Amino acid sequence: MSRLPEPLQFLLHKHRELIRFALVGGTTFVIDNGVWYALKLTVLTDKVVTAKVIGVLVAIIASYVLSREWSFHTRGGRERHHEAALFFLVSGLGVAINIAPLWLSRHLFGLQAPFVSVLTEEVADFVSGSIIGMLLATGFKFWAMRRWVFPDAGARPDRRVHPISVDSTRVPSRNSGLPVSGTDPVDRAEAS
């Protein structure tokens, strides 16, 4: 990152939470669609919406772990069980938002065989379920995660060093003789 121009470094640092959330979203997009298409093309050929719900649920579980440990790793302010309950509640609302365009496409607009060609059906499924639904749900979830699930910025310490936010001349090295934190297994081994 140090090779990037300073204004770009600043923007990447300033919006790192959003960038990480987007990367988690990209990962869960692949998980969601992989499971959805695997089910819809094999065992749930007549239950496309059910297959999509299962795909989204598998992606939500992966999303919780990645969001808590990476995207929002410095946020918190709630006990873990309360945080998890709110995460799954927000994600449940996200599922409803995500599924709504697919349901409308299939059941209200009738974009399914035999009323339309198989190609039209597949394109309509992908656009409504994987693009429109995912974008609407993602916008809602980012807002809701920051607002309710992980509300307090800086609630958990950021153990990662960001090159443009830390003056490295003021950070003690492991060999400087200064006390270490003792929370990291490496720190504990060196401190003894």
C-alpha positions as CSV (number, residue, x, y, z in Angstrom):
1,M,0.0,0.0,0.0
2,S,2.9,2.3,0.5
3,R,3.5,2.5,-3.2
4,L,0.1,4.1,-3.8
5,P,-0.3,7.9,-3.9
6,E,-0.9,9.4,-0.5
7,P,-4.4,10.7,-1.3
8,L,-5.4,7.2,-2.4
9,Q,-3.8,5.7,0.8
10,F,-5.9,8.1,2.8
11,L,-9.1,7.1,1.1
12,L,-8.4,3.4,1.4
13,H,-7.6,3.8,5.1
14,K,-10.6,6.1,5.7
15,H,-13.0,3.7,4.0
16,R,-11.4,0.4,4.9
17,E,-14.5,-0.8,6.8
18,L,-16.6,-0.3,3.7
19,I,-14.0,-2.0,1.5
20,R,-13.8,-5.0,3.8
21,F,-17.6,-5.2,4.0
22,A,-17.6,-5.2,0.1
23,L,-15.0,-8.0,0.0
24,V,-16.9,-10.1,2.5
25,G,-20.0,-9.4,0.4
26,G,-18.2,-10.6,-2.7
27,T,-17.1,-13.8,-1.0
28,T,-20.6,-14.5,0.3
29,F,-22.0,-13.6,-3.2
30,V,-19.9,-16.5,-4.5
31,I,-21.0,-18.8,-1.7
32,D,-24.7,-17.8,-2.1
33,N,-24.8,-18.3,-5.8
34,G,-22.7,-21.5,-5.7
35,V,-25.1,-23.1,-3.3
36,W,-28.2,-21.7,-5.1
37,Y,-27.2,-23.0,-8.5
38,A,-26.0,-26.3,-7.2
39,L,-29.4,-26.9,-5.5
40,K,-31.5,-25.3,-8.3
41,L,-29.9,-27.4,-11.0
42,T,-30.0,-30.7,-9.1
43,V,-32.3,-31.5,-6.1
44,L,-34.5,-28.4,-6.0
45,T,-35.3,-27.8,-9.6
46,D,-39.0,-27.1,-8.8
47,K,-38.2,-25.0,-5.7
48,V,-36.0,-22.2,-7.0
49,V,-36.9,-19.7,-4.2
50,T,-36.3,-22.4,-1.6
51,A,-32.9,-23.1,-3.1
52,K,-32.1,-19.4,-3.0
53,V,-33.1,-19.1,0.6
54,I,-30.7,-22.0,1.5
55,G,-27.9,-20.4,-0.4
56,V,-28.5,-17.1,1.4
57,L,-28.6,-18.8,4.8
58,V,-25.2,-20.5,4.2
59,A,-23.8,-17.2,3.1
60,I,-25.1,-15.4,6.2
61,I,-23.2,-17.8,8.5
62,A,-20.0,-17.1,6.6
63,S,-20.8,-13.4,6.6
64,Y,-21.2,-13.3,10.4
65,V,-17.8,-14.8,11.0
66,L,-16.0,-12.6,8.4
67,S,-17.9,-9.5,9.5
68,R,-17.1,-9.9,13.2
69,E,-13.5,-10.9,12.8
70,W,-12.5,-8.8,9.8
71,S,-14.9,-6.1,8.5
72,F,-16.0,-4.8,11.8
73,H,-13.2,-6.1,14.0
74,T,-12.7,-2.9,15.9
75,R,-16.4,-2.3,16.5
76,G,-18.6,-3.8,19.2
77,G,-20.3,-2.5,22.2
78,R,-22.5,-5.5,22.8
79,E,-22.2,-8.9,24.4
80,R,-21.4,-11.6,21.8
81,H,-24.8,-13.4,22.1
82,H,-26.7,-10.1,21.8
83,E,-24.5,-9.1,18.8
84,A,-25.0,-12.5,17.1
85,A,-28.8,-12.3,17.7
86,L,-29.0,-8.8,16.2
87,F,-26.7,-9.9,13.3
88,F,-29.0,-12.8,12.4
89,L,-32.1,-10.6,12.8
90,V,-30.7,-8.0,10.4
91,S,-29.6,-10.7,8.1
92,G,-33.1,-12.2,8.2
93,L,-34.4,-8.9,7.1
94,G,-31.7,-8.9,4.4
95,V,-32.9,-12.3,3.2
96,A,-36.4,-10.9,2.8
97,I,-35.1,-8.0,0.9
98,N,-32.8,-10.2,-1.2
99,I,-35.6,-12.7,-2.0
100,A,-38.3,-10.2,-2.8
101,P,-37.1,-9.3,-6.4
102,L,-36.7,-13.1,-7.3
103,W,-40.2,-13.9,-5.9
104,L,-41.7,-10.9,-7.8
105,S,-39.9,-12.0,-11.0
106,R,-41.1,-15.6,-10.7
107,H,-44.6,-15.2,-9.2
108,L,-45.8,-11.7,-10.1
109,F,-44.2,-11.2,-13.5
110,G,-44.3,-14.9,-14.5
111,L,-40.8,-15.0,-15.8
112,Q,-40.5,-18.7,-15.7
113,A,-40.9,-21.6,-18.1
114,P,-43.2,-22.4,-19.9
115,F,-44.3,-18.8,-20.1
116,V,-40.8,-17.6,-21.2
117,S,-37.8,-19.3,-22.7
118,V,-35.3,-21.1,-20.4
119,L,-32.6,-18.5,-21.2
120,T,-35.0,-15.6,-20.3
121,E,-35.9,-17.4,-17.0
122,E,-32.2,-17.9,-16.1
123,V,-31.4,-14.3,-16.9
124,A,-34.4,-13.0,-15.0
125,D,-33.5,-15.2,-12.0
126,F,-29.9,-14.0,-12.0
127,V,-30.7,-10.3,-12.4
128,S,-33.5,-10.3,-9.8
129,G,-32.0,-12.7,-7.3
130,S,-28.3,-12.1,-7.6
131,I,-28.0,-8.5,-8.6
132,I,-31.1,-6.4,-7.6
133,G,-31.8,-8.4,-4.5
134,M,-28.1,-8.6,-3.4
135,L,-27.6,-4.8,-4.0
136,L,-30.7,-3.9,-2.0
137,A,-29.9,-6.3,0.8
138,T,-26.2,-5.2,1.0
139,G,-27.0,-1.5,1.3
140,F,-29.5,-2.2,4.1
141,K,-27.1,-4.6,5.9
142,F,-24.1,-2.2,5.9
143,W,-26.3,0.5,7.4
144,A,-27.9,-1.8,9.9
145,M,-24.6,-3.5,11.0
146,R,-23.0,-0.2,11.8
147,R,-26.2,1.2,13.4
148,W,-27.3,-1.7,15.5
149,V,-25.1,-4.8,15.5
150,F,-21.6,-3.2,15.8
151,P,-22.5,0.3,16.9
152,D,-19.4,1.4,18.8
153,A,-16.4,2.2,16.7
154,G,-13.2,1.5,18.6
155,A,-14.9,-0.8,21.1
156,R,-12.3,-3.5,20.4
157,P,-8.6,-2.6,20.0
158,D,-7.2,-2.7,16.5
159,R,-4.2,-4.9,16.8
160,R,-3.3,-4.4,13.1
161,V,-0.9,-1.6,12.3
162,H,-1.9,0.7,9.5
163,P,1.1,2.4,7.9
164,I,-0.5,5.8,7.5
165,S,-2.2,5.9,10.9
166,V,0.7,5.0,13.1
167,D,4.0,6.9,13.7
168,S,6.4,3.9,13.5
169,T,9.1,5.8,15.4
170,R,6.9,5.8,18.5
171,V,5.9,2.1,18.4
172,P,8.2,0.0,20.6
173,S,9.8,-3.0,18.9
174,R,9.7,-6.4,20.4
175,N,13.4,-6.2,21.2
176,S,13.4,-2.7,22.7
177,G,13.2,-3.9,26.3
178,L,9.9,-2.2,26.8
179,P,7.0,-4.3,28.2
180,V,4.9,-6.2,25.7
181,S,1.1,-6.6,25.9
182,G,1.0,-10.3,26.9
183,T,-2.2,-10.9,25.0
184,D,-0.6,-12.4,21.9
185,P,1.0,-15.9,22.2
186,V,4.2,-14.5,20.7
187,D,4.2,-11.6,23.2
188,R,3.7,-14.0,26.1
189,A,6.6,-16.2,24.9
190,E,8.9,-13.2,24.5
191,A,7.9,-11.7,27.8
192,S,8.8,-14.8,29.8
